C-alpha cells in the first residue's frame, strides 16, 4: 500500500498558500489606497510605513485605470475583466479539493499520491502546467475509470477546466499587453497592432482546435472552457470597439468572434458524439490487478 509523501503534501500546501497570496495581492491592487496600511509601524505619536511603502500604498494605480489609460483598438469592455472572479473562484475550489485529498485514501494509498495529480505545476507557466496535468491524468485514467470515477471527474472539472480557463485568459491578457507595449513603447500604427494581436489569437485558436480534435483528443476531451473565454473576450471587444473601429478591424473582430463561437459549438458536439461512440479507456488494459500494477 502507498504511504504518505511529505514532500508532495508540502507542495500541495505551498501551492495553496501561493494561490492565496496571489488572490490577496490582486484584491489589494483593486484598492491601492488601503494596501499601505498593511505596513503601518506606529511609533509614539507618528506613523511610519515599513519596507519603503509610502502612505499611498504599495500600488500606484489600479489595473482598471491602466487599461483605460493605455487603451488599444482591441481592448475589451470592462465587464469582461470580471472573468478574474470566475477564475479565482474555480481555482479556489480546485485547491480546496487538493487539500481534501491530503486526508483521503483509496485502494492504493493516499489519494494525492496515487495517481500523482501534478497539482503544484500551476506555479510554473500555465501552458506547461496544462500539458502536465492532462498528461498525468491520462496515464492513470484507466485505473481511475474503474476505481475512482468521482475523483476522475473532479480532476477534469476542477483542475483541467479551471486551469484551462486561467491559461486562456492569461494568454489573451498577454496579447493585449503586447499590443499596449507595441503602441505606447514601439509607437507602431494601431492597425498593425490589431493585426498582430488578433492574428496571434486567431492562430492559437485554430491550431488548438485542430490539435485537440485530432492528436490531443484523448488527453483533453473533456476540457471545454477554452472557447467560452475567447467568445467572452471577443464579445467584449465587439461591444466596446466595433462602432468606432476601422473597416478592417471590424471585419477581423466579427470573423474571430464567429470563429470562436463555431469552435465552441463544434467542440461540444464532438465531445458528445465521441463520448457515446468512442468512450475513453474502454480498450485500455491495466493488468490483471490494476491496483497492484499502479502500486508497484
N, C-alpha and C positions, 0 to 999 in steps of 0.2 A: 504494500500500500504506500502511496505517496506521503511524504512528510511535508511539514511547513518549510517554506523557503523565506528566511528572514530578510534576505536582500531584496527579493521580489516584492514581499509585503511592504518593505520600507519604500520602495519605488512607487508603489500604488499610493501610499500615504503622501509622499513628497509630491507626486503628480497632482493630487487633490489640493495640497497647500499652494502649489504654484498656480493652479487654476483659480483658487480663491483670491490669491494676491492679484492676479491679472484682472479679475472682475472688480476688485476693490479699487484698483488704480483707474480702471475705465470709468467707474462711477464718480470717483473724485475729479476726473478730468472734465466731467459734465458740470461740476460745481466747484471751479477753482478757488472761489473766494473762501471756501471752508477748508480746503486741503492744508493750508498753512497752519491751522490750529492744531494739527496732529503733532507739530514740532515745537509747541509752546514750552518755554522753560521759564517759569516765574522766578524772579529774583527780587526779594524785598517788595518795593512798590513799582518795579519795572517789569517788562516782559521782553524776553529775548526769544529768538527763533533759532533752533538748532540746525545743524547740518547746512548752514548757509542759506536757509529758506527765508525768503522775505515775508513781510506781513501780507502781501497779496496772495501768497500760497505757492505751491510747487509747480503750478501750471500757469503759463502766461495768458492763455486763452482757451477756448473750447474747440472741440472738433467741428461743431456746427459753424462757429464763427470762421474757422479756417476754410471750410468748404465754401462758405458764402463769399469770402474774400478772394479765394483763388478758384473761381468757377471757370469751367470749360464747357464746351457745347455738348458734352455727354454726361454732365453731372446730373444724377437722378434727382427726383423730387424728394423733399425732406422725409416723407413718411417711409421711404424705402429703407432708411438707416435704422428704423425700428427693428429691422431683422436681427440686430445685435441682441435684442432682448430674447428673441426666439432661440438664437444660437446659444446664448449663455444658459438659458433655462434647460434646453435639450442636453447640453453638455453637463449641466449640474446633475440631471437625472442619471446620466451615464456614469459620472464619478461616484454618486451615491450607490449605484448598483455595484460598481467595482469595490467599494468599501464593504458592502454587504457580502460579497464573495469571499472576503477575508475570513468570514465566520461560518462559511458553509463547506460541506464536504459532499463528494459524490462517490461512486463505487471505486474510483481510482485513488482519491485522496482529496486534499484541499482544492476547491473549485478553481481558485485563482492560479493554480499551478498545473492543472491537468484538465483540459489543454491550456497552454500558456496563452493569455489573451493579448500580449504585447501592448498593454494599456498606456505605458509611460511614454511611448514614442510620439504621443501628441505634442510633447515638449520640443520635438525636432520639427523640421519643415513639414507642413501639413500633407503635402503630396507623398512624401516618403512614408509618413505615418499611415496615410490612406492605403498605400500598397501593402505595407507590412501587416496591418490589421486584417485586411481582406485575405492576404495570403495565409496568415496563421489560422484563421477560422476555416479556410478551405481545406487545409491539411487535416484538420481534426473534425471536419464536417460529418464524414460517415459515422464516426463514433458518436458524436453529439446527436445526430439524427435518430440514433437508436436508443441512446441512454440519457440524453439531456435536451429534449426538444424545446422546452421552455427557455433554457439558457441560450440555445442556438438562436431563437427568435429575439431574445433580449439583446444579444450581441448585434444582430442585424438591425434592429430598430434603433437602439440607443447609440451604439458605437459606430456602426457603419454609416447610418443615415445622419447621425449627429455630426460626425467628423466630415462627411461629405458636404453638409450644409456649411460648416465652418470653412472648409477648404475652398469651396467655390466662391463664397462671398469674399474671402481674403484675396483670392485671385482677381476678382473684379475690382476690389478696392486697390490692389497693387497696380492694375492697369490705369485706373483713374489717377492715382498718384503719379504714375509715369507721364500721363497726359499733362498734369499740372506742372511737373518739372520741365517738360518739353516746351510748355507755353511760357512760363514765367522765368525760367532759367536759360533755356536754349533759344527762346524767342522764335520758335517755329510758327508757321502760319496755322491758324485754327483748323482749317480744312484738312491739312496734312495730319494734324494731331487726331482728328476724328477718324481718319482712315487707319492710323496706327492702332488706336485704342480699340475701336470696333472691329478692325481687321484681325487683331490678335485674338479677341474674344470669339470671333466667328471661327477662326482656325482651331482654337482649343475645343469649341463646342462640337464642330463637325468631326474632328479627329476622335474625340472621346466617344461620340455617338457610334462611330464605325467600330472602334475597338471594343466597346462594351457589348455590342451586339454580335461580335464575332469571337475573337480570341480571349476576351476577358469575361465573357458571359458567365462562366462557371464560378468566377470569383465575385462578381459584383451584381449578380442577377437581381437581388432584392434591395439594392441601393438606388433609390429613386428621387432623392432630394436635390440632385444636381440641377435638374431642369426648372423646377419651381423657383429656385433662386435667380436663375438667368431671366426667366419670364418676369419676375418681380422687378429686377433691375432694369430691364428694357422697358417695362411698362412705366416705371418711374421716369426714365429718360424721355419717353414719348410724351408723357403728361407735361413735363417741365420744359422741354426743349423744342418739340415738333413745330409749334406755331411760329417760332422765331428762327427756325433753322434754315440753312440753305437748302436748295432742292436736292443736292447730292446727299447731304446729311439726313434729310427727311426720308429719302428713299432707303438709305442704309439702316436707319432706325426701324422702319416698318418691316423691311426684309428680315432683319435679325430677330425682331420680335416674333414675326410669323414663323421663322425657322425654329426658334426656341419652343414655341407652342407646339409645332409639329413634332419636334423631338420628344417632348413630354408625352403627348398623346400616343405616338408610335411606340415609345418605350413601355408605357403602361400596358398597351395592347400586347406587345411581345412578351412581357413578363407573365401576363395572364395565360396566354396561349402556351408558352413553354412550361409554365408550372403544371399545366394539365397534361400536355403531350410528352414533355421531356423533363420530369422532375429530377432534381439534383440527387446524387448519391445512391440512386436505385441500383446501379450496376457496380458500385464500388465494393471491393472486398476488403474487409478489415481484419481478416484472420479468423481462426476457429474460436478464439476467445478475444474479442475486441478489447476487453478491459485489460487483460494481461499484455496484449500487444502494445498498448499505449503506456502501460505502467512500466514496461521493461526499460 
